[in-house]
Amino acid sequence: MSVRRYHYARDVEEALSLLEAYEGRGAILAGGMDLSRGMAPEIEGLIDITTAGLSGISWANGDLRIGATTTLEEVRLSDEVRGYLGGFLAEVMAHVATLPLRCMATLGGAVVSAHPWADVPTALVALGAEARWRTGEKTEKAPIEELYRRPFRAIFRRSVLTEIRLPRWEGAFAFEKVSRNAGDIALINCACGLGLDDTGKIAWARVVVGATPYRAERLAAVEALLAGETPAEGLWEEAARKAEAEARVGDDMRAPAEWRRAVVPVIVRRALERAANAVMGDER
């Protein structure tokens, strides 16, 4: 490695100043998971932001706000997160890696690295989460789904992610994952959410599939199929078939496209059934 200096940034302004001074040869460190896996050879300085005041979980203006350096285990154990959508996000965190790694990895790191096999981006895209970051004197924001359509890794070479905001939903979400063991990365995953109107019909639907092996993507045709319909077993079967046709799948060293194509309808149907049971239970 070519690292020569290690800095503790006292605040976001100092971290941004150091990034600018390194002119692309500096790297932000929070949990350090990605940097431990492999660091770009040109990196000369590490900028530790764990003491920059970016950790914490709170409610503000109807949104659940989670600081970028909050660890995944802190998210999982948070009372605010456990009370959000019946503990959906806490459930997702329990599926991520193992306890020692969750105590190191941060939510901001999961957003910035956004590995295609990761579980956290799948859940955040389904939830319509918004990322906020600082670039120079500006605070910028974007839905995470939109951020992933940009060259986001280039953005964060000179910016600092500060927080993730999760909107309130009147409904329920469910998460499904297939992996070799409980602590392994996903072979495929999905997150589905449903809300009902006053007549008991589906007011909105969110269907996201990830680790296909591509990064999490919403299945718009499946969501459109569900909207306005009455929850029923036959509807989940139809949505599952639609998901099988719409999902973009491929081969990698972990699983073939043919296998993923066969598994997509199974996990989408399971997640929709669980979300529907949860929201109809609330209605009752």
Secondary structure, 3 states (H helix, E strand, C coil): CCCCEEEECCCHHHHHHHHHHHCCCEEEECCCHHHHHCCCCCCCEEEECCCCCCCCEEEECCEEEEECCCEHHHHHHCHHHHCHHHHHHHHHHHCCCCHHHHCCCEHHHHHHHCCCCCCHHHHHHHHCCEEEEEECCEEEEEEHHHHCCCCHHHHCCCCEEEEEEECCCCCEEEEEEECCCCCCCCCEEEEEEEEECCCCCEEEEEEEEECCCCCCEECHHHHHHHCCCCCCHHHHHHHHHHHHHHCCCCCCCCCCHHHHHHHHHHHHHHHHHHHHHHHHHHHC
